[in-house]
């Protein structure tokens, strides 16, 4: 376990993402963090530019899709399209602005929900639309219901902190994790209580 204040020594690199905690700017209106567990060490939040680009791309995709399926631009005369296209862009613009991910040495936060990563009692993999997500619960009753794996792995330093805590929780023997979730997170069966034979078989079938 790293120091709760400094995060040192940092865990080994697990995943090579593409984004890192910004050093040239502060986050915009971050939600309250569990300061009693230590400060924020890594965070991830879309910039205003990211939000504009995302809103433009969704509008462009809808325009191309409507043009292709109709073979022409007849859709521009359908008033409902002038509600759907701007509406979709606005939803993405404002929704993406709320995507806040942060981690300290022993905790992780998704939006305004957080868990103690070194005292997790339940870890489950699930699918939320097109996204792969984790559902986390800790010994204090805190929960994160839909934690996007791809989102947190964008910042490799952040994911390293979280993954180290997950490994610690599994190794403690007090964490309920099934074979499928172990497989997705690449957690060895030898770490912590071994899953039952039926769980191992289900995990192999899903590979």
C-alpha positions in Angstrom: 0.0 0.0 0.0 1.5 3.4 -0.9 1.6 6.3 1.5 -1.9 7.8 1.7 -0.6 11.4 1.3 2.1 11.1 -1.3 1.1 7.9 -3.1 4.7 6.7 -2.9 6.0 4.2 -3.8 3.9 4.2 -6.9 2.5 0.8 -8.0 4.0 -0.8 -11.1 2.6 0.2 -14.5 -0.3 -2.0 -15.5 -1.9 -0.3 -18.5 -0.5 2.2 -21.0 -3.1 4.9 -21.5 -3.0 8.1 -23.5 -3.9 10.8 -21.0 -2.3 12.0 -17.7 -3.3 14.2 -14.9 -3.0 17.8 -16.2 -0.2 19.9 -14.7 -1.1 23.1 -16.4 -4.7 23.5 -15.2 -7.0 22.8 -12.2 -10.2 20.7 -12.5 -13.5 22.5 -13.0 -15.8 22.3 -10.0 -14.8 18.8 -8.8 -17.1 17.0 -6.4 -16.1 16.6 -2.8 -13.5 13.9 -2.3 -13.0 11.7 0.8 -10.2 13.9 2.2 -9.9 11.7 5.3 -8.4 9.0 3.1 -5.8 11.3 1.6 -5.6 14.0 -1.2 -6.4 13.6 -4.8 -3.3 12.3 -6.6 -4.6 11.7 -10.1 -7.7 12.9 -11.9 -9.4 12.9 -15.3 -11.9 15.4 -16.7 -12.8 16.3 -20.3 -11.8 19.8 -21.3 -14.3 22.3 -22.8 -12.6 21.6 -26.2 -13.2 17.9 -25.8 -16.9 18.6 -25.1 -17.2 20.8 -28.2 -15.5 18.2 -30.4 -17.7 15.4 -29.0 -20.9 17.5 -29.6 -19.8 18.3 -33.2 -18.9 14.7 -34.0 -22.3 13.3 -32.8 -24.1 15.9 -35.0 -21.9 15.0 -38.0 -22.5 11.3 -37.5 -26.3 11.9 -37.5 -26.2 14.1 -40.6 -24.1 11.5 -42.5 -26.4 8.6 -41.3 -29.6 10.4 -42.3 -28.1 11.3 -45.7 -26.9 7.8 -46.5 -30.1 5.9 -45.5 -32.3 8.4 -47.4 -30.0 8.8 -50.4 -30.4 12.5 -50.4 -31.0 15.5 -48.1 -34.8 15.2 -47.8 -34.4 14.9 -44.1 -33.6 18.6 -43.8 -37.3 19.2 -44.3 -38.3 17.0 -41.3 -38.6 19.3 -38.3 -38.1 16.5 -35.8 -34.5 16.1 -37.1 -33.8 19.7 -36.1 -34.8 18.8 -32.6 -32.9 15.4 -32.4 -29.6 16.6 -33.9 -29.1 19.7 -31.7 -30.6 17.9 -28.7 -28.2 15.0 -29.0 -25.2 17.4 -29.3 -26.4 19.4 -26.2 -26.9 16.2 -24.2 -23.4 15.0 -25.0 -21.9 18.5 -24.4 -23.4 18.9 -20.9 -23.3 15.3 -20.0 -19.6 14.9 -20.8 -18.8 17.9 -18.6 -19.9 15.8 -15.6 -17.5 13.0 -16.2 -15.1 13.2 -13.3 -12.7 10.5 -12.3 -10.2 10.9 -9.5 -8.0 8.7 -7.2 -6.0 9.0 -4.1 -3.5 6.4 -2.8 -6.4 4.3 -1.3 -9.6 5.5 -2.9 -11.2 6.2 -6.3 -14.1 8.5 -7.2 -16.4 8.3 -10.2 -18.6 11.4 -10.5 -19.6 12.1 -6.8 -19.4 8.4 -5.7 -16.3 6.9 -4.2 -15.0 3.7 -2.6 -12.0 2.7 -0.4 -10.1 0.5 -2.9 -8.1 -1.3 -0.2 -11.2 -2.5 1.6 -13.5 -3.6 -1.2 -16.0 -6.3 -0.3 -17.5 -6.8 -3.8 -16.3 -6.4 -7.4 -18.5 -7.3 -10.3 -18.0 -6.8 -14.1 -21.0 -5.8 -16.1 -22.0 -4.1 -19.4 -23.7 -0.7 -19.5 -24.7 -0.2 -23.1 -21.5 -0.4 -25.2 -19.3 0.2 -22.1 -17.6 -2.4 -19.9 -18.1 -1.3 -16.3 -17.2 -2.3 -12.8 -19.6 -2.3 -9.8 -17.6 -1.7 -6.6 -18.6 -1.8 -2.9 -16.4 -1.3 0.1 -16.5 -2.3 3.8 -17.9 1.1 4.8 -21.0 0.7 2.5 -19.8 3.0 -0.2 -20.6 2.0 -3.8 -19.8 2.9 -7.4 -22.5 1.4 -9.5 -21.2 1.9 -13.1 -17.5 2.5 -13.3 -16.3 2.6 -16.9 -13.1 0.6 -17.3 -12.1 2.4 -20.5 -12.6 5.8 -18.9 -10.3 5.2 -16.0 -7.6 3.4 -18.0 -7.2 6.5 -20.2 -5.1 7.8 -17.3 -2.5 5.0 -16.6 -1.3 6.6 -13.3 -4.8 6.7 -12.0 -5.5 3.1 -13.0 -2.3 1.9 -11.4 -3.5 3.3 -8.0 -6.9 1.7 -8.4 -5.7 -1.6 -9.6 -3.2 -2.0 -6.8 -6.0 -1.5 -4.3 -8.2 -4.0 -6.1 -5.4 -6.6 -5.9 -4.9 -5.9 -2.2 -8.7 -6.3 -1.5 -8.8 -9.6 -3.4 -5.7 -10.9 -1.6 -7.2 -10.1 1.8 -9.8 -12.8 1.3 -12.7 -10.4 2.2 -13.7 -9.5 -1.3 -16.4 -11.2 -3.3 -15.2 -11.4 -6.9 -16.4 -13.9 -9.4 -14.3 -15.8 -12.1 -15.6 -13.6 -15.0 -14.4 -10.4 -13.2 -11.1 -12.0 -12.4 -10.6 -12.8 -16.0 -11.5 -9.3 -17.3 -9.2 -7.7 -14.7 -6.5 -10.3 -15.3 -6.4 -11.2 -11.6 -4.7 -14.6 -11.0 -6.9 -17.3 -9.4 -4.0 -17.9 -7.0 -4.6 -14.5 -5.4 -7.0 -14.7 -2.5 -9.5 -17.5 -1.9 -9.7 -19.8 -5.0 -13.0 -19.7 -6.9 -15.0 -22.9 -6.9 -14.5 -25.3 -9.8 -17.8 -24.3 -11.4 -16.7 -20.6 -11.3 -13.4 -21.4 -12.9 -15.2 -23.4 -15.7 -17.6 -20.5 -16.4 -14.6 -18.1 -16.5 -12.8 -20.2 -19.1 -15.9 -20.5 -21.3 -16.2 -16.8 -21.5 -12.6 -16.3 -22.7 
